[in-house]
Structures are given as structure tokens and as C-alpha cells.
Amino acid sequence: MKAIQIDGDSLVWADYRDPFCGPEDVVLDIVATAVNRADLLQRKGFYPPPPGASEILGLEAAGIVSEVGPATVGWRVGDRAACLLSGGGYAERVRVHHSALIPLPDAMPFELAAAIPEVFYTAFVNLFLEAGLSEGETVLIHAGGSGVGTAGIQMAVESGCRVIATASEPKLESISELGAFAVDRNSEDFVECVLEVTEGKGADVILDPVGTYLPRNQRCLAHEGRLVVIGLMGGVSADLDLRTLLSKRQRVIGSVLRSRSIEEKAAITAHFLHEIWPMILDERIGPIVDEEYNIQDVEAAHAHLASNESFGKVVLCVR
């Protein structure tokens, strides 16, 4: 098969060994994958894959099952599926544990399906499983125009929550159309905006991929509020106000998805299929695809994501 390989500062579409199908695995012939910021970091050597994972970039894929291990359950050659990956998406084929697969209806394009797993799982896990977001609560989502942000906004709105989202000015109108109260991260103080919208109460949940927002997040986090930090776009350290943490009984949660075990990801997939997948099938919510690129144009796709100009997902077409 062919796969994208890191060659110095370049990404090269070149021959690579075919994946081995284990007893509980399937091999997926990939039709489409998608770009995530983790790919940009891994390419620079800052985010290596967890032990045992493929060294190939790519955290999600959609395609057709071409091999099935003897101990797999519920899958046959020819089935259409999407999946979350720990690596291996920028390739023609990938090995996947059968418990990680999402069944795709015939009408769903692979290019759309490939934009679902990483961002919808990330938003779902951290908003609903980690933070326990529930109907009627207020959630602040930073980087609202990102793939995770657009997925989180939609799920929270559909679940009956009030959503406030930060983004740059060109993305504010699109965020508003998703049902969120949009805040310009460059010209507005999101702390003041949250407190004004909530009449001083603050946000019950905050989803933050920036990290260095920590002191400001605390100021607009409600009593018994939950802050989930999922990224370090702003840096690796920030000040924590312990007095506020204790007096307001706030919780600060650090969370990653990629390095979780197969068993954890299987449980997450089961929750996702039960609670969120029906919303996607009914088209109440869904991935927002900003641009599609051929896999051999991956350099341009990475540059587009790195520019922060994209709204939603950047997809790579493999076949």
C-alpha cells in the first residue's frame, strides 16, 4: 500500500508495508481521512503515537472493510465503516480493532464520515462523560470554529444547553448559526461576556484547548463548575487560583483521547453510538467540512489548518 511518510520537513506519498489483520481486528480500505492539529504536532516531533500505534499520521478514517479477523464480531468484508485511530489514517489501508468501528449508512459519503470520529468523540467524551454536561446548563467552548468546537456546539445545543463560544471575527456568524452566543476572542473579554449572559452565575462547563486561559476560565466558571483542558495551544503552564478553586468547589480536569486503551475506546464508541449517532443519522447535527484535498496535497491541507482560517474540518481524499 501507499501512505504518507514524514521525510525531514516534507510529507511524501510512498510505498509502505500493508497492515497485519489480528484475530480481533479488521483491515479498512481507506477512502477518506481528515486533518487534526495533533497531526501538525506529530509531524514536528511533539506528539508521538502511543506505544503500539502506527507511526503514520491520521487519527480517523472512513472506508470499506477488506479483511476480517477470526474473532471479530458483527463485521464482514464489504461493510462501510468509520473509525477513531491512534494513528495510520494517512494511508490506503489501516488495521482497526472491531470494537472501534462505526457502521455507515449507504447514503453517507465517506468524505463526510471521515470528519466525524476524532472531533465528535473528543467533544462528546469531554463535555458529557468527563464534565457531565446536562440539559439546561451553560457551556463555554473555546475555539468554537474548530472541528471539536463545531461538534461540541451542535451536541450541546441539541442536548438543551446554552452555549457560548469564542472564535476569531470571521467565524462568529457561522458559530451563531449553529446556535451559540459568539464571542470575538480578540476584541471582547469572554469573562465579561459569560458573566453577562449568565447574569453573574458563570458557565457550568468550559471546554478549553488553549490551556493558558486557566485564570480567566476560573473567573467565569460557576460554583461547582467543571473545566476540561484538552489542549495546550497557548502554552504548557498557567496559574491556578486555589482559593477560587476551593471556595467555588470548581473542578479542573485534564483529558486526552488518543492514548486511551482499546477497552476505554470501545466503551466510548458504545456510548457514542447510543447517545450521539442517532442525532447524526437524523441530520440534526453533523460534521462541517471546510475543505477537501487529495491525499497527495496533504502539505496544502496542513497549511490550511495551521492558518486558523478553516471552519470545521479539513478532509483528505485517499481513493
Phi and psi in degrees as a GROMACS rama.xvg file:
@    title "Ramachandran Plot"
@    xaxis  label "Phi"
@    yaxis  label "Psi"
@TYPE xy
-111.254  152.879  LYS-2
-153.869  158.863  ALA-3
-76.9464  128.554  ILE-4
-122.553  145.737  GLN-5
-84.4116  118.797  ILE-6
-123.938  89.6449  ASP-7
67.2961  -119.876  GLY-8
-94.1293  4.18911  ASP-9
-112.653  157.756  SER-10
-111.777  126.362  LEU-11
-123.425  131.439  VAL-12
-85.9519  106.179  TRP-13
-145.052  169.046  ALA-14
-62.3713  143.076  ASP-15
-149.3  155.257  TYR-16
-65.7072  145.175  ARG-17
-70.9238  148.01  ASP-18
-72.0139  148.381  PRO-19
-90.8805  133.065  PHE-20
-91.8068  111.423  CYS-21
-77.5276  174.427  GLY-22
-58.0961  -35.8959  PRO-23
-104.832  13.5015  GLU-24
-104.25  166.716  ASP-25
-125.908  159.073  VAL-26
-107.488  129.57  VAL-27
-106.126  124.614  LEU-28
-79.6427  111.441  ASP-29
-78.3088  129.89  ILE-30
-98.5431  -36.8946  VAL-31
-150.581  151.966  ALA-32
-136.835  -172.606  THR-33
-146.543  161.588  ALA-34
-96.9249  137.226  VAL-35
-131.067  158.245  ASN-36
-61.7727  -26.7101  ARG-37
-60.0685  -32.7186  ALA-38
-64.5841  -40.6085  ASP-39
-63.8199  -39.531  LEU-40
-69.4411  -44.5535  LEU-41
-61.8507  -39.5293  GLN-42
-57.9982  -33.4378  ARG-43
-88.4656  -0.611113  LYS-44
88.4501  11.687  GLY-45
-96.8466  -11.3145  PHE-46
-141.908  72.7885  TYR-47
-66.2626  152.54  PRO-48
-66.2869  152.754  PRO-49
-66.6599  160.668  PRO-50
-53.7658  131.898  PRO-51
89.5969  -11.3583  GLY-52
-85.6074  158.891  ALA-53
-63.2572  143.133  SER-54
-80.3169  -9.75494  GLU-55
-71.4613  141.701  ILE-56
-63.5046  161.239  LEU-57
113.104  115.431  GLY-58
-106.402  9.98574  LEU-59
-162.98  160.519  GLU-60
-162.555  160.636  ALA-61
-139.284  140.597  ALA-62
179.163  -151.566  GLY-63
-122.347  132.597  ILE-64
-66.0831  124.871  VAL-65
-114.667  -18.1854  SER-66
-142.08  147.533  GLU-67
-134.515  126.254  VAL-68
-70.2913  156.066  GLY-69
-65.5732  -19.7005  PRO-70
-104.485  10.5294  ALA-71
-74.279  156.861  THR-72
-126.496  126.502  VAL-73
84.8159  8.0971  GLY-74
-129.778  143.181  TRP-75
-131.706  157.706  ARG-76
-57.9373  133.549  VAL-77
100.117  -13.265  GLY-78
-67.1941  146.012  ASP-79
-92.6724  135.184  ARG-80
-153.424  157.275  ALA-81
-123.91  162.653  ALA-82
-160.083  153.298  CYS-83
-85.8371  140.784  LEU-84
-127.996  155.46  LEU-85
-89.4827  -7.16984  SER-86
163.37  161.976  GLY-87
107.767  1.75325  GLY-88
-74.2729  -26.0692  GLY-89
-84.2895  60.5929  TYR-90
-156.039  171.524  ALA-91
-80.1789  -24.6355  GLU-92
-144.516  152.785  ARG-93
-149.263  146.016  VAL-94
-89.3275  135.724  ARG-95
-138.569  137.655  VAL-96
-66.7312  137.095  HIS-97
-60.0363  -25.433  HIS-98
-72.6242  -12.1196  SER-99
-93.6737  -1.77748  ALA-100
-85.02  145.23  LEU-101
-111.853  124.26  ILE-102
-73.7732  134.738  PRO-103
-106.401  133.763  LEU-104
-68.3066  154.636  PRO-105
-59.932  -29.3986  ASP-106
-80.3944  -11.5389  ALA-107
-86.4328  119.696  MET-108
-62.8242  142.965  PRO-109
-60.9164  -34.7267  PHE-110
-63.5763  -33.5887  GLU-111
-75.9078  -43.1705  LEU-112
-62.8074  -34.2877  ALA-113
-66.8009  -18.5986  ALA-114
-88.682  3.31587  ALA-115
-93.3787  -54.699  ILE-116
-56.2059  -55.0264  PRO-117
-62.9885  -48.7813  GLU-118
-79.1385  -38.262  VAL-119
-71.42  -39.0623  PHE-120
-62.4756  -46.4247  TYR-121
-59.3314  -48.7152  THR-122
-65.4464  -42.3272  ALA-123
-63.2347  -50.5261  PHE-124
-57.8811  -46.5259  VAL-125
-82.1426  -33.9946  ASN-126
-76.5898  -46.0191  LEU-127
-100.46  -38.7469  PHE-128
-86.4592  -45.4404  LEU-129
-77.6313  -49.1111  GLU-130
-92.0918  -14.7473  ALA-131
66.3565  34.1503  GLY-132
-57.6266  133.795  LEU-133
-134.024  165.451  SER-134
-53.7309  134.862  GLU-135
91.3653  -10.402  GLY-136
-85.244  163.928  GLU-137
-106.039  132.729  THR-138
-124.512  136.69  VAL-139
-104.194  122.962  LEU-140
-116.013  116.074  ILE-141
-82.5222  155.444  HIS-142
55.6976  51.2325  ALA-143
-64.2921  -19.3492  GLY-144
-89.8326  -0.48762  GLY-145
-78.0145  174.622  SER-146
-61.4696  -46.8961  GLY-147
-64.7047  -41.1292  VAL-148
-61.9642  -48.1999  GLY-149
-66.3782  -35.422  THR-150
-66.9588  -44.7289  ALA-151
-64.5943  -41.6302  GLY-152
-57.7559  -49.3009  ILE-153
-62.4955  -45.3672  GLN-154
-64.7767  -40.7555  MET-155
-67.2997  -43.3801  ALA-156
-62.5352  -45.8434  VAL-157
-64.2336  -25.3597  GLU-158
-88.7223  6.33703  SER-159
83.7852  27.3992  GLY-160
-104.959  155.121  CYS-161
-88.1534  130.51  ARG-162
-119.472  131.502  VAL-163
-117.344  133.133  ILE-164
-135.899  138.312  ALA-165
-98.7818  148.276  THR-166
-170.33  174.056  ALA-167
-77.6225  160.155  SER-168
-54.2893  -42.3614  GLU-169
-62.1457  -17.6784  PRO-170
-100.479  -4.22941  LYS-171
-65.4459  -41.0508  LEU-172
-63.675  -43.2234  GLU-173
-64.8547  -37.4029  SER-174
-64.6342  -41.2631  ILE-175
-61.5565  -37.4467  SER-176
-66.166  -23.3482  GLU-177
-80.3332  -8.59673  LEU-178
106.393  9.18769  GLY-179
-101.25  156.045  ALA-180
-82.2372  115.38  PHE-181
-92.56  136.285  ALA-182
-123.584  127.262  VAL-183
-73.5115  113.539  ASP-184
-68.7808  -17.1167  ARG-185
-93.8673  -33.1968  ASN-186
-114.489  -8.16288  SER-187
-121.724  151.996  GLU-188
-90.5723  109.669  ASP-189
-65.6961  -26.0518  PHE-190
-62.9254  -48.9514  VAL-191
-62.5209  -41.1659  GLU-192
-63.9213  -44.2149  CYS-193
-63.288  -45.2792  VAL-194
-66.1782  -33.9519  LEU-195
-69.5034  -46.7028  GLU-196
-63.7658  -36.5158  VAL-197
-94.7312  7.70811  THR-198
56.6239  42.2449  GLU-199
89.8429  -10.6581  GLY-200
-71.633  -41.8017  LYS-201
96.7352  173.562  GLY-202
-84.0654  136.623  ALA-203
-72.3621  -33.7554  ASP-204
-137.417  140.705  VAL-205
-127.815  130.749  ILE-206
-108.507  118.368  LEU-207
-130.958  112.853  ASP-208
-92.2669  4.36758  PRO-209
-94.3031  -45.0536  VAL-210
91.6434  -54.8716  GLY-211
-74.8713  -2.54079  THR-212
-75.0619  -1.64332  TYR-213
-48.04  -52.41  LEU-214
-60.7909  -40.6569  PRO-215
-71.6495  -36.4316  ARG-216
-59.4162  -42.9095  ASN-217
-60.5398  -36.0541  GLN-218
-68.522  -25.1659  ARG-219
-114.316  15.5182  CYS-220
-90.651  131.885  LEU-221
-69.3896  168.497  ALA-222
-57.6683  129.326  HIS-223
63.0398  23.9349  GLU-224
-75.0646  158.728  GLY-225
-123.008  123.485  ARG-226
-109.108  123.927  LEU-227
-112.237  118.216  VAL-228
-98.0298  120.485  VAL-229
-119.396  2.334  ILE-230
-162.653  170.792  GLY-231
-129.101  41.2932  LEU-232
-61.0969  -27.1878  MET-233
-95.0838  -10.9187  GLY-234
141.8  177.89  GLY-235
-104.766  2.21989  VAL-236
-145.045  151.924  SER-237
-159.744  158.339  ALA-238
-85.1307  134.734  ASP-239
-109.079  123.978  LEU-240
-84.2961  98.2535  ASP-241
-67.2806  -32.4803  LEU-242
-62.388  -45.841  ARG-243
-65.6193  -40.9842  THR-244
-55.8685  -44.9194  LEU-245
-76.2793  -47.3846  LEU-246
-66.6286  -32.9547  SER-247
-99.1983  2.694  LYS-248
53.1491  43.9589  ARG-249
-78.1608  155.868  GLN-250
-123.226  130.911  ARG-251
-112.131  121.388  VAL-252
-118.083  126.542  ILE-253
-96.9682  136.959  GLY-254
-146.399  135.455  SER-255
-130.776  155.533  VAL-256
-110.724  -39.0532  LEU-257
-58.452  -40.7698  ARG-258
-88.7807  5.06252  SER-259
-70.1576  156.033  ARG-260
-71.012  164.995  SER-261
-58.5986  -39.3285  ILE-262
-64.8685  -42.2213  GLU-263
-63.9907  -43.9694  GLU-264
-67.4174  -33.3691  LYS-265
-64.0608  -41.8125  ALA-266
-65.7537  -40.386  ALA-267
-63.3472  -43.3204  ILE-268
-59.9898  -42.8372  THR-269
-62.0935  -44.1654  ALA-270
-61.3282  -45.3366  HIS-271
-61.7142  -45.5248  PHE-272
-64.1415  -32.0815  LEU-273
-80.3075  -40.4309  HIS-274
-100.235  -33.5452  GLU-275
-111.897  -38.1413  ILE-276
-55.2544  -39.8155  TRP-277
-59.6956  -33.0507  PRO-278
-64.9914  -37.5111  MET-279
-72.2688  -42.48  ILE-280
-63.2678  -34.141  LEU-281
-81.6406  -2.26344  ASP-282
62.3355  26.9897  GLU-283
-75.0676  -31.0293  ARG-284
-137.889  168.009  ILE-285
177.234  165.536  GLY-286
-68.2438  145.138  PRO-287
-106.589  114.011  ILE-288
-97.3066  118.456  VAL-289
-81.2478  -49.2484  ASP-290
-147.145  151.645  GLU-291
-118.205  137.054  GLU-292
-128.759  151.491  TYR-293
-68.8095  146.054  ASN-294
-55.7851  -31.3041  ILE-295
-76.1878  -8.50915  GLN-296
-101.34  28.621  ASP-297
-60.2269  -32.3051  VAL-298
-59.6405  -43.4243  GLU-299
-67.01  -37.2762  ALA-300
-64.0893  -42.8598  ALA-301
-64.1132  -41.6824  HIS-302
-63.6663  -37.6305  ALA-303
-65.1414  -44.5114  HIS-304
-65.56  -41.7414  LEU-305
-65.4707  -23.4537  ALA-306
-72.3704  -13.1758  SER-307
65.0342  16.8559  ASN-308
-92.0934  -14.0105  GLU-309
-75.1392  151.076  SER-310
-121.785  111.065  PHE-311
90.8316  -138.346  GLY-312
-105.177  151.952  LYS-313
-111.509  121.025  VAL-314
-106.469  145.961  VAL-315
-115.161  124.833  LEU-316
-92.6158  121.084  CYS-317
-94.3138  -41.1691  VAL-318
